[in-house]
Amino acid sequence: MTTPIFRDRLDAGQHLAELLMAYRQRQDVLVLGLPRGGVPVAAAVAEALEVELDLCLVRKLGFPNNPELAMGAMTWGGEIIRNPQVLGSSQISPEEFEAVVAQERRELERRAQRYRGDRPPLQVRDRMVILVDDGVATGATMLAAIASLESQSPRRLIVAVPLAAPSIVEVLRERVDEVICAATPHPFRYLGLWYEQFFPTSDDEVCQLLDASSSSSDSTSDSDSNS
């Protein structure tokens, strides 16, 4: 019987933060969470490191009859990252693929409005960016996130995840400056297997975590300016 590694996403984020203490209290560090499940992990990391938190908006392109199986992903800027291994063994038509792209583009727009509102994204250029998710299975969503950030010229790009399939870690190391991963269980099977509690993260929870982090950052800025 498989034994879970983490209690929940908060626990995973706290464990991950222990591996990232070299980045603690640095004003040039920015933690970006992948909605929705990556945001609670990222929030725990940002809180422990006492750095800013924001989102990296990307969407997995799941098969119409199996949404959890990623045939690719899409960045906020509209770039499509295909998963050739999955697509090569599928029977999906170009029309079906484009229908999924259109659907997920609408969801990206909805999430941007819901999570950000009038709040602009935090600056990525010339910063040390820590990109966080609750785990990496196929890597499609994380690779899309990396592609979306590369064009924004971060000074250093770090992928930090509690869990990842061993083969994906090697792929990620070729794309970013550093990969921090707490556990690489084998066989990986699926992400939720390694959490005691792996409930879906709601839009409300994402918004609450972002608001709390923003309020904390504002309080710290005010304290620094008055000291």
Secondary structure, DSSP 8 states (H G I E B T S, - for coil): ----SBSSHHHHHHHHHHTTGGGTT-TTEEEEE-TTTHHHHHHHHHHHHT-EEEE--EEEEEETTEEEEEEEEEETT--EEE-HHHHHT----HHHHHHHHHHHHHHHHHHHHHHHTT------TTSEEEEE-S-BSS-HHHHHHHHHHHTT--SEEEEEEEEB-HHHHHHHHTTSSEEEEEE--SS---GGGGBS------HHHHHHHHHHHHHHHHHHHHHHHH-
